């Protein structure tokens, strides 16, 4: 039973149903790994051992009675911006250090109904604003492949936890790359669904036209299972799309022979690390050998993604984070002199440096006299980027390129210059601006560090992306590699 | 054009953020650089382009039926409040 942590999400679900091990055994095995690695990785903000073991015991009773769901007894972790009733939700911020949600996020409720057992809440960049998990009030997460390096962000805790096999699957969110970028840097599979496919209800808002919940797992097959259980229409989310959730697991075997793959020209730019790019080109050869047909595709406006994003996202952030006023919930300063002092000091103390930077950027671009020049202009250029994608998908089924320009970088290496940090998301932001689904899968190594390959598809093409990723993972074993020290 | 210290103070006031004297020059520098960086958008011709309002074209705001679906959560919600009394949120005196 010492190898339980290698079974993955689908393996855990199948093993539990076959009663090869119990949910309590599984929870104990993973909780032990979570607790033993906390000092090294700092992947969790809260570990809910007591609740997890009690939920696992209940899952075992359900399995014995034959009343289990698709994930009954399977351990998972939630990024600490999904509200969990009775368990604190910090969003990586001092602002919400003592916030205990009175309700469950829809994603949390759905996974609970499917039978999943939550082991805890994972660390993240504060309010999901960051690409390295260094902006967390609870300290940086460390990359399991090399603890001197960042795991990526903002879902760095979820990614490090899955990569180190502390948990077989974790929820995450992606506003500009926050699922795919840490998936790439940690050598795991990360799927950002189509905007509107996974409910945002109970997900602490950052940039509402870009935010989308998704999954981090070790394989595409596991991502398919977890996504199937958490996606779907939610009347509590006003931008949720009314649409049947396909059985992503059943569709994994869809053949990819004849798949028209567009090689994203703009992604193979001068910013791309040569070896990183080489791994992606090798992966493309594998896709060709599986019957995919490659053509080069150009999206000329795509290089403008990052500047568009750093107007639109801060604008929406400044508006969303106005709710933190020190009155109804969240941090409140000591001895306020008057109401204005209460607002300003509560927010000044409760938010960290990067969050304040984005609130101020957003406030500026939305302020009188600047709105047209910045915000409206950015939304116009966003339309051009969106049109580029639409044009591309008229001739290809999916677009493929690298997920990140480089493998994981050192903690502290990019904290002094925000622009350098923002450029980590240069290949991922486009999908958010256009609301497209995209997946990152491991495709090899540069030295000892994993490299991510990104597949982007048209709206609601998750099944196609997962089938392509699954076919690749059937032909390669990169996704089975485990960081030294966590084998 | 770099932002002035006064502009940063004004933005911080609009955003209801208290900044320390040490923070001001840091944000003055980084916000100026961010605005210069996003200034690349100025050079794009968007004369005939409508601003994108939503990532999914054609999606309109959904309305829900006008029926009561929630009960009163007042007491639960106030458990997260820093200061309350008699079911009210307390703030410093606003009117002298």
Interface residues (C-beta under 8 A of the other chain):
Chain A: X98 X99 X100 X102 X194 X195 X196 X209 X210 X235 X238 X239 X241 X301 X304 X306 X307 X308 X310 X311 X318 X322 X325 X326 X327 X328 X329 X330 X331 X332 X336 X337 X338 X339 X340 X341 X342 X343 X344 X345 X347 X348 X349 X351 X353 X356 X357 X359 X360 X361 X363 X364 X365 X367 X373 X374 X376 X377 X378 X379 X380 X381 X382 X383 X384 X386 X417 X418 X419 X422 X432 X433 X434 X435 X459
Chain B: X3 X8 X11 X12 X13 X14 X15 X16 X17 X18 X19 X20 X23 X26 X27 X30 X31 X33 X34 X35 X37 X38 X39 X40 X41 X42 X44 X46 X49 X50 X51 X52 X53 X54 X55 X56 X59 X61 X62 X64 X73 X76 X77 X79 X80 X81 X82 X83 X89 X91 X92 X93 X94
